[in-house]
Each structure stands twice: as C-alpha cells, then as structure tokens.
Amino acid sequence: MSKSKTFEILKKSGVLNALRYVADKKAHKGGIYALLQKLLMLLTLYCLDKPRAYEIYRALRRYNICVADFSFLSYFAKEYDNVKQWLESKEFKETYILPPPPHYILILRCLILKK
C-alpha cells in the first residue's frame, strides 16, 4: 500500500510544507483552500522580507499570481526590484499590456451615423 504524497512531504519536510502542498494542489477549487493559499503566501513573504512583504504580495495578486511555494517566493522576493522595474517599463507595457477595447456602442453609433 503506497502512502500519499502529502504524507510523504509531511514526514520529510514538516507540517508547513505539507500544508503548502495541499493548498497549492486544491486552491483551484476555491473556498478555504484558496484562502489558505493566500495566507500562506503572505506568511512566507513576511518571513522572507518583512518590510516589503505586503507590497510584494499586492504586486503578485495584481497579476493573479497566487502560490505558496517557498522556492518561488524566495526567488521573487530577492528579484522583486528587477521585476518591478521591468513591469513599469515602456517595453513591457507596449508588448504585453493590451490597449482597452473600443466601446462597442460608440462603434455602432458611428456606423449608424454613416448610413
């Protein structure tokens, strides 16, 4: 009989890492798992970089990134200044941010007025 991956992580890495694994695995279902994932993400960021934890958390949530993985969050906290500079650059905004779509009512009005 094989043991679950959660139990293996629990034995090897402890309760917090097993909780992170379960939260990441089931967060797509919403509810308590999604909330737990967000809280674990904020807790991990607070442990990594106390002064800027909430700022980094808000930046991640702005781009719909929600993970409780320690290795990703530690890398992101270390490289946050470079990422922030790139996200605010003109090149990023021109390449990846789409302009707002035109308002369809205005298009229809223009088409009606032309007839």
C-alpha positions, 0 to 999 in steps of 0.5 A, spaced: 500 500 500 503 506 497 502 512 502 500 519 499 504 524 497 502 529 502 504 524 507 510 523 504 512 531 504 509 531 511 514 526 514 520 529 510 519 536 510 514 538 516 507 540 517 508 547 513 510 544 507 505 539 507 500 544 508 503 548 502 502 542 498 495 541 499 493 548 498 497 549 492 494 542 489 486 544 491 486 552 491 483 551 484 477 549 487 476 555 491 473 556 498 478 555 504 483 552 500 484 558 496 484 562 502 489 558 505 493 559 499 493 566 500 495 566 507 500 562 506 503 566 501 503 572 505 506 568 511 512 566 507 513 573 504 513 576 511 518 571 513 522 572 507 522 580 507 518 583 512 518 590 510 516 589 503 512 583 504 505 586 503 507 590 497 510 584 494 504 580 495 499 586 492 504 586 486 503 578 485 495 578 486 495 584 481 497 579 476 493 573 479 499 570 481 497 566 487 502 560 490 505 558 496 511 555 494 517 557 498 522 556 492 518 561 488 517 566 493 524 566 495 526 567 488 521 573 487 522 576 493 530 577 492 528 579 484 522 583 486 526 590 484 528 587 477 521 585 476 518 591 478 522 595 474 521 591 468 513 591 469 513 599 469 517 599 463 515 602 456 517 595 453 513 591 457 507 595 457 507 596 449 508 588 448 504 585 453 499 590 456 493 590 451 490 597 449 482 597 452 477 595 447 473 600 443 466 601 446 462 597 442 456 602 442 460 608 440 462 603 434 455 602 432 453 609 433 458 611 428 456 606 423 449 608 424 451 615 423 454 613 416 448 610 413 
